[in-house]
Amino acid sequence: MFTKGFPQNKNITHSAMLWLIVVQIVVTLPLMFYLPFLLVLVLIFSTVWRIRMIQGRLSQPNNVIKVVMAGLGFAALASSGLPTASLDMMASLLLLGFAYKALEAFQQRDGVVVILTGYILVAVQFLYSQTMLAALYGIFSLTALTSAMIAIQHTKSIAIKPNLKLATAMLLTCLPLMITLFLFAPRFSPLWSFSLPNNHAKTGITNRITPGDIANLSQSDELAFRVTFAGEHPPQNKLYWRGLVLNHFDGSTWTQFPDELLPESIPFRLYVNKHDLLSHLTRKGYAQQYEIIYEKSAQPWLFALSPVVNIEGDATYSSDFGIIAKQNLFEPLLLKLTSLPKALREAELPHSVRKLALQLPKTGNKKSQALANRLLQTTSSQQDYIQQVLNLFKEEDYYYTLHPPKLEHENSIDGFLIDSKKGFCAHYAGSFVYMMRLAGIPARVIAGYQGGEWNEKGSYLAVHQYDAHAWTEVWLKDQGWVRLDPTAMVAPERVEKNLQAAVKGEGSFLEKHMLSSAKYQWLSGLRKQLDASQYKWRKLVLGYNENTQSSLIKQLFGEISALKAALISLTIFTIIVVFWLIFLGLTKRRQHEAKEHQLYRLFCKLLEKRGITRQPSQSPTEFSQLAATQLPNLATEINRFSELYTTLCYDPDAKSKTPTYIDDLKQVIKSIRRKK
Amino acid sequence: MPNSANSTRTYASHKSRKLNSWLKNRFPDTTEITLGLRTIFIIPTMTTVALSLTVMLLFLMGINFQNSLIFGLSFWLLALIVISIFFTYRNLSGLSVKSIQASPCFAGEKAVFELQLSCPSDQNKSSIFIGWKDEDLAEVNLHQEESSQHNNPHTQRIKLSHSTSQRGYFKAPRLSIFSRYPIGLIISWSYAALDIQSIVFPEPILQKNADNGIGKDDQAEQGKDIANGSTDFSGIREYQTGDSPKQIHWGTYAKTGELHTKSFIDYASNDLWLEWSNLKLQGVEPKLSHLSARVLECHQLQLIYGLKLPTTTLQPNNGEAHKIACLTALALYGLDSKQRN
């Protein structure tokens, strides 16, 4: 705008075009993993065309080709079957626009558009992945983009190295301000909820469990969540990370509620306020405080030690003593929780809950029913019956396996309990609940995780998908809901240690993951070290939010008033600016003009006031001669000044005595001033 | 409506006059100016506006997805905008602009000014543009990589041209100096009012029948004859130091062994005079233009010519210096010292 009218070259140089290509590849690369294959082809095609064009082997695409390419891009998107309002779709569209703009970038303006879109694409990449590696790659992309920004400004091609150096220097110099803003700039919780479904949902426990599901889940070594305990951490066999309560059994699958209830509405039906929750709870025993960071799961289900009595973070209480996220987890979530593991849950069982906890499918499983009747006749009390069923698992020839045989749909309980006797945790839990319900004891299947791996390096517990587990809760008079784990009867190692120990004989732990480091003990030190740093990253960087910010500010500066906040920010910014001035060498005092020239200017000004203006064409001697004739009363001073000045300027010998000359000049100036 | 348009115009011109006088005060005429805090203005460019919008979008994305890394990215870019103020300022600060010389030209041609740009040796300057709007613009780089062709990488001379329309002195208008280096987000801007002027000769326009019939034409004819006749041999005299070897009479030298010079008749009194008073033209400028053309013509023909103006007289002579002196006299005719500026 200010440079309008100046004949400037706005085209970008060859080297800047190469930078734009680099940027295009760098920014697109990480997104390739998430986007439809056909789109990737279109992007590669566009990049190759651009490279050939810069090499001068291909001309700029004409309109027909542009339209065809845009059509191809949209066709690729349409055929990918992505939902319209999804992260993938948004990212794809942005990437497509980016590729086309990059194809025809010849002017600075186009280059700027490409680079700014590049910055947004780096942010999009962070929506997919927030690991340390992703962050490092993001910094790398940022450096490349900034270098490209520098490159497009130049009218001459400049070498890669100084350009990269300059970009790095600028970005590093930014750090103090960037970190300050990151720590102290106000964070807001989302005012609106605009979440784009991310289709690269991780594996995890869902709200429908068919006995084989958990066995499949156990083949994954992905992380589910990490826990840090305040104080002593509980023993391994008490670590039941309770997630979903599965009440309804249709003969083969366990679900939370009967299908009549719309699955979408379920999370909302489960919401309950804290007061209502506590009214069904009898406080007992110690309080366990801990902090959990959940990995994204694309599900709202959260896992905790039941019952949770206090939540700090973005989650809410559910009516069955668990917790639920307010929205599906597309981002990691940090919660601070307090549980009362020994508290008595629902001393009085509400009718609706009892009804749900006694539901049975109408048909099938005749053999199991016969078994239950047999046991009922021989037992006197509920406790006795429960013990008998548990003993059944312990004493009879039951076998804990990751490879349970396929079960007949109609009589799945019979298939396991009477026939095969080979099953995974969900089989044991499911049939145990079935047996309980046959005897009129309210019971339900619980899905969650059990145990976890201690990381001494980071002093936290890491719970992986292979820790997924299913157990049961039965309701007993005066005791409320009691946790019972039938799996512990068959495979105590599962609960005391972990899955790997429990299926050691079978060798089926993570058998599909030949390279998974979780399998190898000798790697565990390194793996834990890496995981510990990832955890620190999650907690300190990714988990930094409104709450952590306000507690940090409190810790650093105490209670904050508006005035104090203003003063503190002013101080910090002053410090940063001073640091920059020193760092960039802007504080060095420079002699702008030799003293004698400054004095000469002053001399001319003084004479000008007396009506004699020096013409640019006049030499100092000429001027002083003229001035001396016109101002006879100042003639001596004028001549003296001129003599001193010209001597100092042109006589090399005078240079060494500059200070005395300067003093003399000042004297003359003074005397001119004195003579009005 | 024309009334309001008029008032807007006067307001605008009033504003620009005010700005102009402020700038004049801020940038007094000097032979050398070093840019610093007082003289450098910092203005964000359109790119900054676009980047700020991007930062805002990223910040909203960060809020919506509660994504720390996106927050980090948006803050980093914000800091980049701020830091580029310092980098851009640093690039311009410490630059010295010094006037070296101005070459004369004819009105309507371009006056060329030679300037020297320099900076302290511990600094580097890149992509600095200096010039006049709609006229000329030069890009200057003062850093080590450029040193291959210069002895001192921190000093460089450039030539800038500016079109002229009027004879007389042409003072170099205030120069604009600006740089978007390094990243194009911020433009740092300054001016240099240099105490340097070029002499603009009257545009040479030869008018037919402009020279007075008797005085001028005859004299011109005569002049030519005399000029030709000046090669006519008139006699031989003794050699004096300073005589041209072409005029040595080698014949006598062969006979006597003494150097003799062929002497020529001195026609000085009949030299060609370009006279103001002899012109049959109306107005000062056409006369000056015509004389300017005549000076060029005479110089071309290697004649000996003199110039008579009402205020000055230049004795007949020839050569480059004489031509310039005549043209300068024409350029400055009738200008008092105030008008010269």
Chai-1 contact restraints between the chains, C-beta under 6 A:
chainA,res_idxA,chainB,res_idxB,connection_type,confidence,min_distance_angstrom,max_distance_angstrom,comment,restraint_id
A,G5,B,K133,contact,1.0,0.0,6.0,A-B,restraint_1
A,G5,B,D134,contact,1.0,0.0,6.0,A-B,restraint_2
A,F6,B,L137,contact,1.0,0.0,6.0,A-B,restraint_3
A,P7,B,L137,contact,1.0,0.0,6.0,A-B,restraint_4
A,V112,B,T47,contact,1.0,0.0,6.0,A-B,restraint_5
A,L116,B,A50,contact,1.0,0.0,6.0,A-B,restraint_6
A,L116,B,T54,contact,1.0,0.0,6.0,A-B,restraint_7
A,Y119,B,T54,contact,1.0,0.0,6.0,A-B,restraint_8
A,A123,B,L58,contact,1.0,0.0,6.0,A-B,restraint_9
A,A123,B,M61,contact,1.0,0.0,6.0,A-B,restraint_10
A,A123,B,I70,contact,1.0,0.0,6.0,A-B,restraint_11
A,A123,B,L73,contact,1.0,0.0,6.0,A-B,restraint_12
A,F126,B,N67,contact,1.0,0.0,6.0,A-B,restraint_13
A,F126,B,L69,contact,1.0,0.0,6.0,A-B,restraint_14
A,F126,B,I70,contact,1.0,0.0,6.0,A-B,restraint_15
A,Q130,B,L69,contact,1.0,0.0,6.0,A-B,restraint_16
A,A135,B,L69,contact,1.0,0.0,6.0,A-B,restraint_17
A,M149,B,I183,contact,1.0,0.0,6.0,A-B,restraint_18
A,I150,B,P182,contact,1.0,0.0,6.0,A-B,restraint_19
A,I150,B,I183,contact,1.0,0.0,6.0,A-B,restraint_20
A,Q153,B,R180,contact,1.0,0.0,6.0,A-B,restraint_21
A,Q153,B,G184,contact,1.0,0.0,6.0,A-B,restraint_22
A,L166,B,P182,contact,1.0,0.0,6.0,A-B,restraint_23
A,M170,B,I83,contact,1.0,0.0,6.0,A-B,restraint_24
A,T173,B,I83,contact,1.0,0.0,6.0,A-B,restraint_25
A,C174,B,W76,contact,1.0,0.0,6.0,A-B,restraint_26
A,C174,B,A79,contact,1.0,0.0,6.0,A-B,restraint_27
A,C174,B,L80,contact,1.0,0.0,6.0,A-B,restraint_28
A,C174,B,I83,contact,1.0,0.0,6.0,A-B,restraint_29
A,L177,B,A79,contact,1.0,0.0,6.0,A-B,restraint_30
A,M178,B,F75,contact,1.0,0.0,6.0,A-B,restraint_31
A,M178,B,W76,contact,1.0,0.0,6.0,A-B,restraint_32
A,M178,B,A79,contact,1.0,0.0,6.0,A-B,restraint_33
A,L181,B,F75,contact,1.0,0.0,6.0,A-B,restraint_34
A,F182,B,G72,contact,1.0,0.0,6.0,A-B,restraint_35
A,F182,B,F75,contact,1.0,0.0,6.0,A-B,restraint_36
A,F188,B,I63,contact,1.0,0.0,6.0,A-B,restraint_37
A,P190,B,I63,contact,1.0,0.0,6.0,A-B,restraint_38
A,P190,B,N64,contact,1.0,0.0,6.0,A-B,restraint_39
A,F194,B,N64,contact,1.0,0.0,6.0,A-B,restraint_40
A,E331,B,F65,contact,1.0,0.0,6.0,A-B,restraint_41
A,E331,B,Q66,contact,1.0,0.0,6.0,A-B,restraint_42
A,V541,B,S68,contact,1.0,0.0,6.0,A-B,restraint_43
A,L542,B,S68,contact,1.0,0.0,6.0,A-B,restraint_44
A,Y544,B,S68,contact,1.0,0.0,6.0,A-B,restraint_45
A,W580,B,F86,contact,1.0,0.0,6.0,A-B,restraint_46
A,L584,B,F86,contact,1.0,0.0,6.0,A-B,restraint_47
A,L584,B,R90,contact,1.0,0.0,6.0,A-B,restraint_48
A,L586,B,R90,contact,1.0,0.0,6.0,A-B,restraint_49
A,H592,B,T34,contact,1.0,0.0,6.0,A-B,restraint_50
A,P616,B,D195,contact,1.0,0.0,6.0,A-B,restraint_51
A,P616,B,Q197,contact,1.0,0.0,6.0,A-B,restraint_52
